[in-house]
Structure formats: C-alpha cells, structure tokens
Amino acid sequence: MEHFKSLVTNISHYFVTKQEKGISLISWATSIRWFGWGFVEYLIPIFLFSFAASYTDSGILKSSYNIAFLLALPLVGIIANHIRGKYLIIAGLLLYPFISIGYFMAGATGVVLYVVLARVLNGVSYALDNTGRQTYFMRHVPKKRIGSAYGYFETLTSFWWILAVLTSLVLVEHLETHHLFLFIIPTTLVALYLILKIKEDPRDHHEKDWYKKISIKAYWESLQEVKLWNKDLKHLACIHFISGIILSITAFFLPITLYQNDVALSQIIILMTIYSLPGLFGSPLGALSDKIGEKVLSISFFFLSFTLLFISLFESFAVLLVLIFLIGIFETTFVLATQSRIANLGTAGHYGSISGSFSALGSIAGIIGPILIGFTMDLYSLSTASVILGGIGVVASILYYKKHHRTT
C-alpha cells in the first residue's frame, strides 16, 4: 500500500504544482468519503429492488435521486459562478450523515419513505459536492492538464473505493446491508476536516453578495446558457446524455438481474469490483485525453456501446468478468475525455454553470434511463434493453466521430 501511495504522490507532482495543494486535498477527501460508500454502493441496486414490485418500480426509486439532483443543480450551478468551490463541497458533505441515517432506517423498519428521503437528500448533496469539486478543478488546473488532474483524482478515489468494496466481501457475511450505510458517517467527517484545510485562493472566485444570485430564474438562465453554447459543446452534450441512459444497465440493472438469477452477493461484489478496476488507470487515461481528447472520446464511447451489446448474451461468469472490465475501461476513458473537452470548450466565467448544465443532462438521463430500461425489462429482458441501447450508442459515436473528422 505504501508503494501505491508513493506512486500516486509522484504522479500528482507531475502535473499539479505546489500551489495546487487544494486539488490533492479534494482528491483525498473524496477518496475517504467514497471509501465509506464503497462498503455498500454496489449493493444499493439490490437494496432498492427489495422495496420494489417490479424493475420499473426499482427504476423509479433510483430516479428519485436524479430528480432531486436535477432540481438542485441549476441553483447550485449559478451559485458556483459566484462562490468558492470549497464552500459548495462543505455544504454537500454536511448532508451525508443524514443520508446514512435515512438508508439505515429504511432497512431497519422496511419503510420505503426513508429510502425516498435518503435518495432525495443524496441528490441535493451530490449536486453541491460534485459541482463544487468540478468548479474548483477548472479554476485551478491549466486547461492542458485538466484530463491529467481528473486522472489523478480517478486513480486515487478508485483505489480506496475498490479497497472498501473488497472489504465488503467480508462485511456482508456478518452485517445486514443497512448497517453498512453507517460507515458513511465517520468517513464523511474526516473528508470534511480535509476540505476545511483548503486555503483561500484569489483564483477561486467569491462574491460577498453571492446569495443575491439565488433566484427561481436560475432554471430559465440555465436553459438560456445552453442556447449560447457553440456546436462542439452541444454535440458533446448529446453524446453525454446518451451515455447517461446507457450506463444504467451496467451500474444498476445488471447486479439486480444477477441477484434474481441466484448469483451470490460475493460474486456480484467481485464483478462490480472488476468494473471499477480501470479507475486505477485514470492518470495515464487522463493524460491520453489531454493529448487526443475528442478522438479518444468518440472511440471509447463506440467500444463501450459495442461491448454492451453482448453483456447479457453470455451465461459464463468468467466471460462476464472480461466484458465488464472492458466496459469499465471504455467508460473511464470516456468520462475523463468528456471532462477534458468541457474544460477546453468552456470559458472561465461560466465553468460553474457549464459543469452544472452537463451534470443536469446526465441527471435527466439518469431519470429516463432507469425507468425506460426497467419498463423494457418488465416487458422483455435485460438483453433486449442492452442490444437496443448499445446499438443507439454505436450509431451516436460514429456520427460524433464523423463530425469531428470533418471539422479538424
């Protein structure tokens, strides 16, 4: 472990200057918070399904998070243009202990209302945390290194995430799922301590009267801003939206389907751990995104979608492990390339709102995707849903690549 930590430190020094200590603090804080979530995250689909009568119902429960996220995001995005990113992260972290308690109470009492409350709070907290983090990164990291910075973040967070997931293999044998949610509280408090250590920086824009910017008009203004985007941003937004729908299959419905087919929880956890492993290669993949961001974006999305076509056609668990690992690689590359492109196409005064708008698109996809896929699975099967959406993704990636090829 010490060797790995040393490696991560050396990689971070390669592209983050001494003035960017805040980047390291945010990365470590998020890693520790995600460590707490890692004990239970991959069991959440099954946990939600236990409160549902159908795949569609489970999709609706999942979407409640995205609905809250979407409603909070325009306000958060506007505020992010006028406030330090650090303060948004702190506000988000303060909600996580209540989320932990909500999930715990749902499992202890069997009352679905606690699930809904926890999901809604989770959506709001992540809108604050994610937008604050992305805004801070975009303000403090040079555009040419944004992919590398996110790669460092991805590597570090993935390591601690995977360590927690592997630990959960032992914990699930001794604890109920709802007990695992309680690990979120102590790790969140440690993360909060680290974020509080970030020093004030004149580049992290802050206005004393930022609260005056809060208005219901933020929802309309966010739509108006999208209209002002150039064609490159709009094309990127389209493929980002499609990816958000597609990825609900692997991250949510695949674990449920396997559980329904009597696959052991330990095997499901192992499978999803393999899915997360490519995050450890975030640094080199992020550096690749900085060099050839747009090409690697379309190519990675093509192979992600193409692999998805076959995800439910094989009964062999070994083959499924290989496919899910490939999807993880292509997904990680695609996400990092997308972040790099957003930073390069955006302007300094609008990082918060652009980041918020892209997150909003992902959230809309997160609402539509689970319900659409769940409905398709109730009527047909997971394989039908994966073939349809995988095919759409393949076509979208080809069109995006052709557009790029024509304009460069």
FENPE-V368538 format. One record per pair of residues at least 24 apart in sequence whose C-alpha atoms are under 8 Angstrom apart, sorted by the first residue. I is the first residue (numbers start at 1). J is the second residue. Records with the same first field share a line. If there is no record, write none. Layout:
BEGIN
I: J  J
END
This chain:
BEGIN
8: 152  155  156
11: 152  283
12: 149  152
15: 145  148  149
16: 141  149
20: 140  141
21: 198
22: 198  199
23: 136  137  140
25: 194  195  197  198
26: 133  194  195
27: 153  156  157
28: 156  157  191  194
29: 190  191  192  194  195
30: 157  191
31: 156  157  158  160  161
32: 157  160  187  188  190  191
33: 184  187  188  190  191
34: 157  160  161  187
35: 157  160  161  163  164  187
36: 164  181  183  184  185  186  187  188
37: 161  164  181  183  184
38: 161  162  163  164  165  168
39: 164  165  167  168  180  181  183
40: 165  168  177  180  181
42: 165  251  255  269  272
43: 177  255  269
45: 252  253  255  256
46: 255  256  259
47: 177
48: 115
49: 256
51: 110  112
54: 374  378
55: 374  375  377  378
56: 370  371  372  373  374  375  377  378
57: 371  374
58: 370  374
59: 370  371  372  373  374
60: 367  370  371
61: 116  119
62: 119  367  370
63: 366  367  368  370  371
64: 116  119  120  367
65: 119  120  121  122  123
66: 120  123  363  364  366  367
67: 120  123  363  364  367
68: 119  120  121  123  124
69: 120  122  123  124  126  127  360  363
70: 123  360  363  364
72: 123  124  127
73: 124  127  128  356  357  359  360
74: 218  219  222  353  356  357  360
75: 214  215  216  218  219
76: 127  128  131  356
77: 131  352  353  354  355  356  357
78: 213  214  218  222  352  353
79: 210  211  213  214  352
80: 131  132  135  352  353
81: 205  349  350  351  352  353
82: 205  206  207  210
83: 204  205  206  207  210
84: 132  136  204  205  206
85: 131  132  133  135  136  204
86: 132  133  136  195  196  198
87: 132
88: 128  129  131  132
89: 128  129  130  131  132  133  195
90: 129  192  195  196
91: 125  128  129
92: 124  125  126  127  128  129
93: 125  129  188  191  192
94: 192
95: 121  122  125
96: 121  122  125  184  185  188
97: 184  185  188
100: 181  182  183  184  185
101: 181  182
103: 178  181
104: 178  179  181  182
105: 178
106: 178
107: 177  178
108: 178
131: 352  355  356
132: 352
134: 352  355
135: 351  352  355
136: 204
138: 343  351
139: 203  204  348  351
140: 203  204
143: 340  343  344
144: 290  344
145: 287  290
146: 286  290  339  340  343
147: 286  287  288  289  290  336  337  339  340
148: 282  283  284  285  286  287  289  290
149: 283  286
150: 282  283  286  336  339
151: 281  282  283  284  285  286  287  336
152: 282  283  286
153: 282
154: 279  280  281  282  283
155: 279  280  281  282  283
156: 280
158: 276  277  279  280
159: 279  280
162: 273  276  277
165: 269  273
166: 269  270  273
169: 266  269
222: 353  357
226: 357
232: 345
233: 342  345
235: 400
236: 338
237: 358  361
239: 396  397  400
240: 338  358  361  362
241: 361  362  364  365
242: 365  393
243: 301  393
244: 362  363  365  366  369
245: 365  366  368  369  370
246: 305  369  386  389  390  393
248: 366  369  370  373
249: 370  373  382  386
250: 324
253: 374  382
254: 382
257: 382
271: 321  324
272: 324
274: 321  324  325  328
275: 324  325  326  327  328
276: 325  328
277: 325  328
278: 325  328  329  332
279: 328  329  332
282: 332  333  336
285: 332  333  336
286: 333  336  337
289: 333  336  337  340
290: 337  340
293: 337  338  340  341
294: 337  341  404
295: 401  404
296: 333  334  337
297: 333  334  337  338
298: 334  397  398  400  401
299: 397  401
300: 330  331  333  334
301: 330  331  334  393  394  397
302: 393  394  397  398
303: 327  330  394
304: 330  331
305: 389  390  391  392  393  394
306: 390  391  393  394
307: 390
308: 386  387  390
309: 383  386  387  388  390  391
310: 383  386  387
311: 383  386
312: 382  383  386
313: 383
END
